Amino acid sequence: MKKMMKKPIIYSLLFIGILFGCEEAFIEEDLTDAIISIIAPQDGAQIEDASINFSWTEVDQATSYRLQVARPNFENAAQIVLDTTVTTSNFNATLAKNSYEWRVRAQNSGSATAYSGAQFSVIEAADFSSREVLLTSPENELITNTAAQTLTWQVVPDANTYRIRVLNTDDEVQQEETTNQTSLAITFPEGVSRWQVRAENATQNTLFTTRTLTLDTMDPNTPVGTAPANDATLTDTEVTFSWTREAVQGSVEFDSIYIFEDQALTQLVTKDRITSPSEITLEASKTYYWFLKAFDEAQNESANSTTLRFTIN
């Protein structure tokens, strides 16, 4: 009898495992038969500019796109000049005067479309001074708590030097460097800075291309819970929580509340990003333990506030 009773349980567990396995397998759609279409450059295009904007149609359920550019084409490639993965349906690159072929595909973690592409040529690069330095990283308007950053940008044809400046909010130059590489390590000061790069050769220079970066290394102040007071006894299951915290100058700050059912803080009831005061509905006939923690957009965080206790009858 014992063996007879165990079989349905085993089969049920196997069924549940198969069911969950199937759910995980179909999280992302198969892209194999989907079609991606190029927008520009079209086949045979002749472009009188060194800065090329590659664009294509978005594909539903794609998480990224792989873009490749070969010189002069993929069948007889002398050089793969670009091979990158992006999450948007366009990408800028600077290319020298030459013939090229480009292609792009949509992809997710389990599948990809076929490549679509075209051949084009850069027939006459623009005058050097009108070219653009295409910045790569860090992203524009980055908010970070890491002062040391590596600035990167794309090659500008015929450039032999790149000039990098870091400016404050009054547009005063705080740091200036030159390099013949397409990257440079910079340590940013606290606060908002603008960083910019221009290309130079023996006789000309491009305009500066600029991005903004905010460095915030200061942890937010620790919140102080005010209500419900420690050891309070409540009769209403809709509980009003309030607290105080003095803001620190820097990136935007916010507070999260953590509510537990046990003093060891292992049985989490809820965790929410909220503002003071806020109302949360809980169950009656229980004792709760709660504390707060502050965060900011630069990924800094405060210490936990003092844990307070209350009971709902």
BALOBA-1460 file (C-alpha; in Angstrom, 3 decimals):
// residues 313
<rec num="1" residu="m" x="0.000" y="0.000" z="0.000"/>
<rec num="2" residu="k" x="2.795" y="2.414" z="0.761"/>
<rec num="3" residu="k" x="4.295" y="2.008" z="-2.723"/>
<rec num="4" residu="m" x="0.869" y="2.466" z="-4.301"/>
<rec num="5" residu="m" x="0.377" y="5.708" z="-2.414"/>
<rec num="6" residu="k" x="3.773" y="7.144" z="-3.383"/>
<rec num="7" residu="k" x="3.342" y="6.812" z="-7.156"/>
<rec num="8" residu="p" x="0.720" y="9.571" z="-7.596"/>
<rec num="9" residu="i" x="2.918" y="11.933" z="-5.576"/>
<rec num="10" residu="i" x="5.955" y="11.183" z="-7.731"/>
<rec num="11" residu="y" x="3.945" y="11.590" z="-10.929"/>
<rec num="12" residu="s" x="2.522" y="14.873" z="-9.658"/>
<rec num="13" residu="l" x="5.994" y="16.190" z="-8.902"/>
<rec num="14" residu="l" x="7.226" y="15.122" z="-12.323"/>
<rec num="15" residu="f" x="4.264" y="16.851" z="-13.963"/>
<rec num="16" residu="i" x="4.924" y="20.051" z="-12.016"/>
<rec num="17" residu="g" x="8.609" y="19.931" z="-12.984"/>
<rec num="18" residu="i" x="7.731" y="19.447" z="-16.652"/>
<rec num="19" residu="l" x="5.152" y="22.222" z="-16.470"/>
<rec num="20" residu="f" x="7.608" y="24.711" z="-14.971"/>
<rec num="21" residu="g" x="10.334" y="23.582" z="-17.383"/>
<rec num="22" residu="c" x="8.034" y="24.297" z="-20.317"/>
<rec num="23" residu="e" x="7.179" y="27.721" z="-18.963"/>
<rec num="24" residu="e" x="10.868" y="28.640" z="-18.696"/>
<rec num="25" residu="a" x="11.598" y="27.348" z="-22.219"/>
<rec num="26" residu="f" x="9.028" y="29.655" z="-23.813"/>
<rec num="27" residu="i" x="9.860" y="32.887" z="-22.020"/>
<rec num="28" residu="e" x="11.404" y="34.327" z="-25.213"/>
<rec num="29" residu="e" x="9.920" y="33.978" z="-28.686"/>
<rec num="30" residu="d" x="11.797" y="32.107" z="-31.424"/>
<rec num="31" residu="l" x="13.110" y="34.762" z="-33.838"/>
<rec num="32" residu="t" x="14.328" y="32.365" z="-36.522"/>
<rec num="33" residu="d" x="11.548" y="33.205" z="-38.992"/>
<rec num="34" residu="a" x="11.248" y="36.891" z="-38.121"/>
<rec num="35" residu="i" x="12.414" y="39.457" z="-40.680"/>
<rec num="36" residu="i" x="14.617" y="42.458" z="-39.996"/>
<rec num="37" residu="s" x="14.705" y="45.181" z="-42.650"/>
<rec num="38" residu="i" x="17.408" y="47.762" z="-43.162"/>
<rec num="39" residu="i" x="16.464" y="51.426" z="-43.451"/>
<rec num="40" residu="a" x="19.826" y="53.076" z="-44.200"/>
<rec num="41" residu="p" x="22.319" y="52.965" z="-45.781"/>
<rec num="42" residu="q" x="20.459" y="51.236" z="-48.613"/>
<rec num="43" residu="d" x="22.191" y="49.013" z="-51.169"/>
<rec num="44" residu="g" x="24.350" y="51.041" z="-53.533"/>
<rec num="45" residu="a" x="24.208" y="54.202" z="-51.428"/>
<rec num="46" residu="q" x="27.026" y="56.708" z="-51.911"/>
<rec num="47" residu="i" x="27.580" y="58.799" z="-48.811"/>
<rec num="48" residu="e" x="29.477" y="62.082" z="-48.752"/>
<rec num="49" residu="d" x="30.083" y="62.027" z="-45.021"/>
<rec num="50" residu="a" x="32.396" y="60.080" z="-42.749"/>
<rec num="51" residu="s" x="29.759" y="59.820" z="-40.006"/>
<rec num="52" residu="i" x="27.326" y="57.055" z="-40.931"/>
<rec num="53" residu="n" x="23.992" y="56.378" z="-39.225"/>
<rec num="54" residu="f" x="22.995" y="52.728" z="-39.544"/>
<rec num="55" residu="s" x="19.291" y="52.141" z="-38.937"/>
<rec num="56" residu="w" x="16.904" y="49.193" z="-39.230"/>
<rec num="57" residu="t" x="13.419" y="48.085" z="-38.217"/>
<rec num="58" residu="e" x="12.766" y="46.854" z="-34.697"/>
<rec num="59" residu="v" x="11.886" y="43.178" z="-34.199"/>
<rec num="60" residu="d" x="9.380" y="42.218" z="-31.526"/>
<rec num="61" residu="q" x="10.863" y="40.081" z="-28.723"/>
<rec num="62" residu="a" x="14.444" y="40.921" z="-29.741"/>
<rec num="63" residu="t" x="16.672" y="41.924" z="-26.843"/>
<rec num="64" residu="s" x="19.628" y="43.112" z="-28.948"/>
<rec num="65" residu="y" x="20.942" y="43.543" z="-32.475"/>
<rec num="66" residu="r" x="24.308" y="42.448" z="-33.883"/>
<rec num="67" residu="l" x="25.755" y="44.888" z="-36.402"/>
<rec num="68" residu="q" x="28.758" y="44.138" z="-38.606"/>
<rec num="69" residu="v" x="30.567" y="46.179" z="-41.265"/>
<rec num="70" residu="a" x="33.175" y="44.707" z="-43.655"/>
<rec num="71" residu="r" x="35.565" y="46.325" z="-46.134"/>
<rec num="72" residu="p" x="34.907" y="45.981" z="-49.062"/>
<rec num="73" residu="n" x="32.393" y="43.129" z="-48.441"/>
<rec num="74" residu="f" x="31.932" y="39.996" z="-46.349"/>
<rec num="75" residu="e" x="32.760" y="37.517" z="-49.120"/>
<rec num="76" residu="n" x="36.181" y="39.072" z="-49.730"/>
<rec num="77" residu="a" x="36.691" y="40.931" z="-46.487"/>
<rec num="78" residu="a" x="40.012" y="42.713" z="-46.129"/>
<rec num="79" residu="q" x="38.836" y="43.886" z="-42.695"/>
<rec num="80" residu="i" x="35.849" y="43.619" z="-40.398"/>
<rec num="81" residu="v" x="35.772" y="47.266" z="-39.393"/>
<rec num="82" residu="l" x="32.849" y="46.976" z="-36.976"/>
<rec num="83" residu="d" x="31.304" y="44.126" z="-34.990"/>
<rec num="84" residu="t" x="29.100" y="45.291" z="-32.154"/>
<rec num="85" residu="t" x="25.922" y="44.425" z="-30.241"/>
<rec num="86" residu="v" x="23.438" y="47.183" z="-29.435"/>
<rec num="87" residu="t" x="19.975" y="47.356" z="-27.878"/>
<rec num="88" residu="t" x="18.564" y="50.118" z="-30.105"/>
<rec num="89" residu="s" x="17.631" y="50.025" z="-33.800"/>
<rec num="90" residu="n" x="20.324" y="52.466" z="-34.898"/>
<rec num="91" residu="f" x="24.045" y="53.058" z="-34.492"/>
<rec num="92" residu="n" x="26.492" y="55.773" z="-35.539"/>
<rec num="93" residu="a" x="29.998" y="55.052" z="-36.817"/>
<rec num="94" residu="t" x="32.734" y="57.048" z="-38.521"/>
<rec num="95" residu="l" x="34.238" y="55.448" z="-41.639"/>
<rec num="96" residu="a" x="37.004" y="56.451" z="-44.021"/>
<rec num="97" residu="k" x="36.534" y="56.847" z="-47.784"/>
<rec num="98" residu="n" x="36.053" y="53.290" z="-49.102"/>
<rec num="99" residu="s" x="33.569" y="50.598" z="-50.153"/>
<rec num="100" residu="y" x="31.710" y="48.670" z="-47.456"/>
<rec num="101" residu="e" x="29.066" y="46.055" z="-46.786"/>
<rec num="102" residu="w" x="26.986" y="46.082" z="-43.618"/>
<rec num="103" residu="r" x="24.536" y="43.658" z="-42.088"/>
<rec num="104" residu="v" x="22.419" y="43.379" z="-38.968"/>
<rec num="105" residu="r" x="20.376" y="40.689" z="-37.221"/>
<rec num="106" residu="a" x="17.948" y="40.664" z="-34.291"/>
<rec num="107" residu="q" x="18.581" y="38.244" z="-31.433"/>
<rec num="108" residu="n" x="17.597" y="37.113" z="-27.975"/>
<rec num="109" residu="s" x="19.101" y="34.540" z="-25.625"/>
<rec num="110" residu="g" x="17.818" y="31.570" z="-27.638"/>
<rec num="111" residu="s" x="17.524" y="32.550" z="-31.287"/>
<rec num="112" residu="a" x="18.292" y="35.088" z="-34.003"/>
<rec num="113" residu="t" x="16.956" y="36.273" z="-37.336"/>
<rec num="114" residu="a" x="18.885" y="35.942" z="-40.560"/>
<rec num="115" residu="y" x="21.151" y="38.889" z="-41.395"/>
<rec num="116" residu="s" x="19.874" y="41.699" z="-43.622"/>
<rec num="117" residu="g" x="22.300" y="44.146" z="-45.164"/>
<rec num="118" residu="a" x="23.545" y="46.184" z="-48.088"/>
<rec num="119" residu="q" x="26.655" y="47.497" z="-49.785"/>
<rec num="120" residu="f" x="27.510" y="51.198" z="-49.763"/>
<rec num="121" residu="s" x="30.478" y="53.479" z="-50.187"/>
<rec num="122" residu="v" x="31.857" y="56.605" z="-48.580"/>
<rec num="123" residu="i" x="32.840" y="58.516" z="-51.708"/>
<rec num="124" residu="e" x="34.275" y="61.669" z="-50.213"/>
<rec num="125" residu="a" x="34.803" y="62.148" z="-46.531"/>
<rec num="126" residu="a" x="33.704" y="65.531" z="-45.300"/>
<rec num="127" residu="d" x="36.216" y="68.243" z="-44.597"/>
<rec num="128" residu="f" x="38.102" y="67.240" z="-41.458"/>
<rec num="129" residu="s" x="36.835" y="70.172" z="-39.394"/>
<rec num="130" residu="s" x="33.205" y="69.169" z="-40.030"/>
<rec num="131" residu="r" x="33.623" y="65.586" z="-38.856"/>
<rec num="132" residu="e" x="32.160" y="64.430" z="-35.567"/>
<rec num="133" residu="v" x="33.784" y="62.545" z="-32.702"/>
<rec num="134" residu="l" x="31.338" y="59.769" z="-31.773"/>
<rec num="135" residu="l" x="31.548" y="59.154" z="-28.032"/>
<rec num="136" residu="t" x="31.085" y="55.573" z="-26.844"/>
<rec num="137" residu="s" x="31.266" y="55.492" z="-23.051"/>
<rec num="138" residu="p" x="30.383" y="56.363" z="-20.388"/>
<rec num="139" residu="e" x="26.790" y="56.957" z="-21.433"/>
<rec num="140" residu="n" x="25.451" y="60.487" z="-21.520"/>
<rec num="141" residu="e" x="24.045" y="61.839" z="-18.231"/>
<rec num="142" residu="l" x="25.540" y="58.946" z="-16.268"/>
<rec num="143" residu="i" x="25.013" y="59.187" z="-12.500"/>
<rec num="144" residu="t" x="27.643" y="57.167" z="-10.666"/>
<rec num="145" residu="n" x="29.570" y="56.796" z="-7.409"/>
<rec num="146" residu="t" x="32.756" y="55.716" z="-9.216"/>
<rec num="147" residu="a" x="35.162" y="58.599" z="-9.783"/>
<rec num="148" residu="a" x="37.590" y="56.709" z="-12.065"/>
<rec num="149" residu="q" x="36.073" y="56.392" z="-15.523"/>
<rec num="150" residu="t" x="37.526" y="55.315" z="-18.869"/>
<rec num="151" residu="l" x="36.322" y="57.609" z="-21.641"/>
<rec num="152" residu="t" x="36.078" y="55.963" z="-25.067"/>
<rec num="153" residu="w" x="35.163" y="57.167" z="-28.565"/>
<rec num="154" residu="q" x="35.329" y="56.034" z="-32.175"/>
<rec num="155" residu="v" x="38.231" y="56.647" z="-34.524"/>
<rec num="156" residu="v" x="38.043" y="59.791" z="-36.647"/>
<rec num="157" residu="p" x="39.784" y="59.214" z="-40.000"/>
<rec num="158" residu="d" x="42.917" y="61.343" z="-40.524"/>
<rec num="159" residu="a" x="43.094" y="62.366" z="-36.862"/>
<rec num="160" residu="n" x="46.442" y="62.071" z="-35.114"/>
<rec num="161" residu="t" x="45.451" y="63.535" z="-31.741"/>
<rec num="162" residu="y" x="42.355" y="63.753" z="-29.554"/>
<rec num="163" residu="r" x="41.894" y="66.540" z="-27.042"/>
<rec num="164" residu="i" x="39.832" y="65.752" z="-23.921"/>
<rec num="165" residu="r" x="38.450" y="68.331" z="-21.527"/>
<rec num="166" residu="v" x="36.518" y="68.107" z="-18.269"/>
<rec num="167" residu="l" x="34.467" y="71.207" z="-17.437"/>
<rec num="168" residu="n" x="32.441" y="72.257" z="-14.417"/>
<rec num="169" residu="t" x="28.897" y="73.633" z="-14.491"/>
<rec num="170" residu="d" x="30.279" y="77.132" z="-15.218"/>
<rec num="171" residu="d" x="32.042" y="75.754" z="-18.332"/>
<rec num="172" residu="e" x="35.447" y="76.293" z="-16.725"/>
<rec num="173" residu="v" x="38.061" y="73.756" z="-17.860"/>
<rec num="174" residu="q" x="39.074" y="71.641" z="-14.867"/>
<rec num="175" residu="q" x="41.260" y="69.150" z="-16.711"/>
<rec num="176" residu="e" x="42.682" y="68.898" z="-20.236"/>
<rec num="177" residu="e" x="44.549" y="65.958" z="-21.784"/>
<rec num="178" residu="t" x="45.629" y="64.799" z="-25.240"/>
<rec num="179" residu="t" x="46.126" y="61.281" z="-26.563"/>
<rec num="180" residu="n" x="46.550" y="59.480" z="-29.873"/>
<rec num="181" residu="q" x="44.376" y="56.617" z="-28.606"/>
<rec num="182" residu="t" x="40.583" y="56.363" z="-28.561"/>
<rec num="183" residu="s" x="40.305" y="56.039" z="-24.796"/>
<rec num="184" residu="l" x="41.542" y="57.848" z="-21.707"/>
<rec num="185" residu="a" x="41.218" y="57.195" z="-17.974"/>
<rec num="186" residu="i" x="39.878" y="60.219" z="-16.092"/>
<rec num="187" residu="t" x="39.114" y="60.760" z="-12.399"/>
<rec num="188" residu="f" x="36.080" y="63.013" z="-12.097"/>
<rec num="189" residu="p" x="35.438" y="65.503" z="-9.275"/>
<rec num="190" residu="e" x="32.354" y="65.325" z="-7.072"/>
<rec num="191" residu="g" x="29.237" y="66.810" z="-8.644"/>
<rec num="192" residu="v" x="28.174" y="67.498" z="-12.235"/>
<rec num="193" residu="s" x="30.844" y="67.621" z="-14.955"/>
<rec num="194" residu="r" x="30.830" y="67.903" z="-18.711"/>
<rec num="195" residu="w" x="33.426" y="65.900" z="-20.630"/>
<rec num="196" residu="q" x="34.209" y="66.492" z="-24.267"/>
<rec num="197" residu="v" x="36.490" y="65.216" z="-27.008"/>
<rec num="198" residu="r" x="37.634" y="66.694" z="-30.307"/>
<rec num="199" residu="a" x="39.880" y="65.276" z="-33.030"/>
<rec num="200" residu="e" x="42.930" y="67.139" z="-34.332"/>
<rec num="201" residu="n" x="45.489" y="66.814" z="-37.106"/>
<rec num="202" residu="a" x="48.393" y="69.021" z="-38.139"/>
<rec num="203" residu="t" x="46.191" y="71.787" z="-39.547"/>
<rec num="204" residu="q" x="42.577" y="71.350" z="-38.413"/>
<rec num="205" residu="n" x="40.343" y="70.203" z="-35.595"/>
<rec num="206" residu="t" x="36.740" y="69.105" z="-35.237"/>
<rec num="207" residu="l" x="34.228" y="70.608" z="-32.856"/>
<rec num="208" residu="f" x="34.033" y="69.124" z="-29.365"/>
<rec num="209" residu="t" x="31.440" y="66.416" z="-28.725"/>
<rec num="210" residu="t" x="30.128" y="66.638" z="-25.174"/>
<rec num="211" residu="r" x="28.450" y="64.446" z="-22.558"/>
<rec num="212" residu="t" x="27.462" y="65.013" z="-18.932"/>
<rec num="213" residu="l" x="28.447" y="62.923" z="-15.898"/>
<rec num="214" residu="t" x="27.382" y="63.275" z="-12.274"/>
<rec num="215" residu="l" x="29.627" y="61.881" z="-9.536"/>
<rec num="216" residu="d" x="27.955" y="61.325" z="-6.182"/>
<rec num="217" residu="t" x="29.981" y="59.419" z="-3.582"/>
<rec num="218" residu="m" x="28.005" y="60.513" z="-0.512"/>
<rec num="219" residu="d" x="25.760" y="58.023" z="1.264"/>
<rec num="220" residu="p" x="22.275" y="59.300" z="2.132"/>
<rec num="221" residu="n" x="21.558" y="60.016" z="5.780"/>
<rec num="222" residu="t" x="19.901" y="57.238" z="7.765"/>
<rec num="223" residu="p" x="16.117" y="57.689" z="8.090"/>
<rec num="224" residu="v" x="14.576" y="58.027" z="11.548"/>
<rec num="225" residu="g" x="11.224" y="56.271" z="11.985"/>
<rec num="226" residu="t" x="8.569" y="58.306" z="13.840"/>
<rec num="227" residu="a" x="5.307" y="56.362" z="13.445"/>
<rec num="228" residu="p" x="4.117" y="53.914" z="14.448"/>
<rec num="229" residu="a" x="6.146" y="54.409" z="17.602"/>
<rec num="230" residu="n" x="8.151" y="51.573" z="19.066"/>
<rec num="231" residu="d" x="5.936" y="49.063" z="20.963"/>
<rec num="232" residu="a" x="2.772" y="50.782" z="19.726"/>
<rec num="233" residu="t" x="-0.481" y="48.818" z="19.791"/>
<rec num="234" residu="l" x="-2.843" y="49.513" z="16.876"/>
<rec num="235" residu="t" x="-6.407" y="48.511" z="16.092"/>
<rec num="236" residu="d" x="-6.535" y="49.507" z="12.408"/>
<rec num="237" residu="t" x="-4.911" y="47.244" z="9.795"/>
<rec num="238" residu="e" x="-4.188" y="50.281" z="7.582"/>
<rec num="239" residu="v" x="-1.004" y="51.545" z="9.164"/>
<rec num="240" residu="t" x="0.444" y="54.998" z="8.547"/>
<rec num="241" residu="f" x="4.256" y="54.998" z="8.461"/>
<rec num="242" residu="s" x="6.232" y="58.216" z="8.751"/>
<rec num="243" residu="w" x="9.872" y="59.144" z="9.210"/>
<rec num="244" residu="t" x="12.358" y="61.969" z="8.805"/>
<rec num="245" residu="r" x="15.635" y="62.197" z="6.912"/>
<rec num="246" residu="e" x="17.750" y="65.193" z="5.961"/>
<rec num="247" residu="a" x="18.710" y="65.060" z="2.293"/>
<rec num="248" residu="v" x="22.356" y="65.069" z="1.209"/>
<rec num="249" residu="q" x="23.321" y="67.230" z="-1.760"/>
<rec num="250" residu="g" x="23.853" y="65.131" z="-4.848"/>
<rec num="251" residu="s" x="21.714" y="62.741" z="-6.895"/>
<rec num="252" residu="v" x="18.033" y="62.083" z="-6.198"/>
<rec num="253" residu="e" x="17.431" y="60.099" z="-2.994"/>
<rec num="254" residu="f" x="14.570" y="57.783" z="-2.030"/>
<rec num="255" residu="d" x="13.538" y="55.587" z="0.902"/>
<rec num="256" residu="s" x="12.560" y="51.928" z="1.131"/>
<rec num="257" residu="i" x="10.646" y="50.337" z="4.006"/>
<rec num="258" residu="y" x="11.128" y="46.747" z="5.182"/>
<rec num="259" residu="i" x="8.462" y="45.063" z="7.317"/>
<rec num="260" residu="f" x="8.962" y="41.641" z="8.967"/>
<rec num="261" residu="e" x="6.904" y="39.273" z="11.102"/>
<rec num="262" residu="d" x="9.789" y="38.158" z="13.314"/>
<rec num="263" residu="q" x="12.404" y="39.842" z="15.476"/>
<rec num="264" residu="a" x="15.204" y="38.035" z="13.632"/>
<rec num="265" residu="l" x="14.094" y="39.857" z="10.432"/>
<rec num="266" residu="t" x="13.896" y="36.705" z="8.319"/>
<rec num="267" residu="q" x="10.159" y="36.640" z="7.472"/>
<rec num="268" residu="l" x="9.716" y="39.585" z="5.121"/>
<rec num="269" residu="v" x="6.144" y="40.793" z="4.772"/>
<rec num="270" residu="t" x="6.749" y="43.631" z="2.348"/>
<rec num="271" residu="k" x="9.471" y="45.856" z="0.933"/>
<rec num="272" residu="d" x="8.375" y="49.072" z="-0.779"/>
<rec num="273" residu="r" x="9.876" y="52.269" z="-2.114"/>
<rec num="274" residu="i" x="7.693" y="54.884" z="-0.456"/>
<rec num="275" residu="t" x="7.555" y="58.485" z="0.737"/>
<rec num="276" residu="s" x="6.666" y="59.774" z="4.201"/>
<rec num="277" residu="p" x="3.902" y="59.460" z="5.222"/>
<rec num="278" residu="s" x="2.592" y="56.304" z="3.545"/>
<rec num="279" residu="e" x="-0.173" y="53.867" z="4.370"/>
<rec num="280" residu="i" x="0.280" y="50.093" z="4.196"/>
<rec num="281" residu="t" x="-2.425" y="47.516" z="4.928"/>
<rec num="282" residu="l" x="-1.305" y="44.572" z="7.090"/>
<rec num="283" residu="e" x="-2.970" y="41.646" z="8.853"/>
<rec num="284" residu="a" x="-4.466" y="41.866" z="12.344"/>
<rec num="285" residu="s" x="-3.429" y="39.838" z="15.388"/>
<rec num="286" residu="k" x="0.268" y="40.073" z="14.571"/>
<rec num="287" residu="t" x="3.408" y="41.835" z="15.743"/>
<rec num="288" residu="y" x="5.559" y="43.526" z="13.129"/>
<rec num="289" residu="y" x="9.141" y="44.792" z="12.978"/>
<rec num="290" residu="w" x="10.132" y="47.525" z="10.540"/>
<rec num="291" residu="f" x="13.051" y="49.674" z="9.491"/>
<rec num="292" residu="l" x="13.966" y="52.030" z="6.657"/>
<rec num="293" residu="k" x="16.918" y="52.480" z="4.333"/>
<rec num="294" residu="a" x="17.760" y="55.352" z="1.987"/>
<rec num="295" residu="f" x="19.231" y="55.038" z="-1.516"/>
<rec num="296" residu="d" x="20.190" y="57.415" z="-4.318"/>
<rec num="297" residu="e" x="20.513" y="57.312" z="-8.108"/>
<rec num="298" residu="a" x="24.283" y="56.835" z="-7.851"/>
<rec num="299" residu="q" x="23.801" y="53.496" z="-6.029"/>
<rec num="300" residu="n" x="24.841" y="54.840" z="-2.635"/>
<rec num="301" residu="e" x="22.847" y="53.648" z="0.376"/>
<rec num="302" residu="s" x="22.433" y="54.505" z="4.032"/>
<rec num="303" residu="a" x="22.659" y="52.261" z="7.062"/>
<rec num="304" residu="n" x="19.466" y="50.609" z="8.272"/>
<rec num="305" residu="s" x="17.378" y="52.744" z="10.575"/>
<rec num="306" residu="t" x="16.602" y="51.543" z="14.096"/>
<rec num="307" residu="t" x="14.181" y="48.606" z="13.983"/>
<rec num="308" residu="l" x="10.831" y="49.461" z="15.563"/>
<rec num="309" residu="r" x="8.070" y="47.105" z="16.710"/>
<rec num="310" residu="f" x="4.287" y="47.411" z="16.771"/>
<rec num="311" residu="t" x="1.287" y="45.126" z="17.200"/>
<rec num="312" residu="i" x="-2.075" y="45.114" z="15.440"/>
<rec num="313" residu="n" x="-4.787" y="43.623" z="17.665"/>
